[in-house]
Amino acid sequence: MRVIISGIIYLVILWLASSAQAQWVSPTPIGTAINNEACVGCVGEVKSANAQGTTTTITVTIASPGVMTWTGHGFSATTPTPVNLTTDGALPTGLVAATNYWTIPPTITTDTFQLATSIANAIAGTAINTSGSQSGTHTGINSAIVANGIGLSPLGISLTAGDWSCTGGARTIPASGTTTQVLGVGINTAVNTIGNVDAGNGTNRRVATVGANLVTQAGTTPSRQLLAATTTVYLATAVSFSISTMTVAAYQECRRMR
């Protein structure tokens, strides 16, 4: 009898193990069918934003609002992405070279988008109008220009009320001859402000003199954001550097905990 009971228990354990294995789903976000908005308001909802530092030739219409064409840009249709522009000619009135702009998520198509002058305006849908004339070849850069020692939020995610955990990171993209001395990153509801990890702002500074033309990067610790109403949570950066100019690429992700 004892042998029979032991055998039954063994079979039950095998069945439970195989059943659990069949129902387990990998959380790793691999593939092309990812939809971070698949369950809005549900525990586990994820929203993300990024600036990858990519560069390509773009065109812009003279219109109200102006429309940018960047073939296969891959920008998010739910969160703003920073873009700055250069040209070997002249940009139309309304756009200035070496100035930070942000994409307006609802205007995103496969190859086109509209720009705003801030993350707040991008979330609000306030687009830039262009006018006058233009010339030359324009280049779009998917990164944010930073001033030496001055805080800047390259990314921001509008989150609905709830309990969220946010993290992020940034890497420097120094111009020729530029040396990164200090890179700081943090999560905060105040724009362009890194904040303090003791206040729950998820700050992690990496101090490093890495040499001319070299890249450094840093990431935040998790930052819990208890939101009573829809709020924009920002990834903030601050870079100290010498010589020339600096831009940053960045990534931010927020997950609903409850």
Secondary structure, DSSP 8 states (H G I E B T S, - for coil): -HHHHHHHHHHHHHHHHHHHHHH-------SS---TTTTTTSTT-EEEEEE---EEEEEE--SSS--EE-TT----SSS--EEEEEESSB--BT--TT--EEE-GGG--SSEE-EESSHHHHHHT-----BS--BS-EEEESSEEE-TT--EEEEEEEE-SEEEEEEEEEEEEE-TT-EEEEEEEEEESSTT----GGGT---EEEE----BT---EEE---EEEEESS-EEEEEEEEEEEESS-EEEEEEEEEEE--
